[in-house]
Amino acid sequence: MLRWALGFFIVALIAALLGFTGISVAAAGIAKILFYLFLILFLVTLMGHLLRRS
């Protein structure tokens, strides 16, 4: 999922450099959502692992 977020971020940067602002904003928004989803799932998995370990 982090790979997808990075991919959308790169697409947003390239689109911004080429002047496609609408595509850039959309790709950046998708990248942000995927990144936050990755963080939430990572923290849930980490907490589950720590609780199961002890």
C-alpha positions in Angstrom: 0.0 0.0 0.0 2.9 2.3 0.7 4.2 1.6 -2.8 0.8 2.7 -4.3 0.9 5.9 -2.2 4.4 6.6 -3.5 3.4 5.9 -7.0 0.4 8.3 -6.8 2.7 10.9 -5.3 5.2 10.6 -8.2 2.3 10.9 -10.6 1.1 14.0 -8.8 4.6 15.6 -9.0 5.0 14.8 -12.7 1.5 16.1 -13.4 2.2 19.3 -11.5 5.4 19.9 -13.4 3.6 19.5 -16.7 0.8 21.8 -15.6 -2.0 19.3 -15.2 -3.3 20.8 -11.9 -6.5 18.8 -11.7 -4.8 15.5 -12.2 -2.1 16.6 -9.7 -4.6 17.4 -7.0 -6.5 14.2 -7.5 -3.4 12.0 -7.4 -2.0 13.8 -4.3 -5.3 13.3 -2.6 -5.3 9.6 -3.4 -1.7 9.3 -2.2 -2.6 11.1 1.1 -5.5 8.7 1.7 -3.4 5.6 1.0 -0.6 6.9 3.2 -3.0 7.5 6.1 -4.6 4.1 5.6 -1.2 2.5 5.6 -0.3 4.2 8.9 -3.5 3.1 10.5 -3.1 -0.5 9.4 0.5 -0.5 10.4 -0.3 0.7 13.9 -3.2 -1.8 14.3 -0.9 -4.6 13.3 1.9 -3.4 15.6 -0.4 -3.1 18.6 -1.8 -6.6 17.8 1.7 -8.0 17.7 2.7 -6.4 20.9 -0.4 -7.5 22.8 -0.1 -11.0 21.5 3.6 -11.2 22.5 3.1 -10.3 26.1 
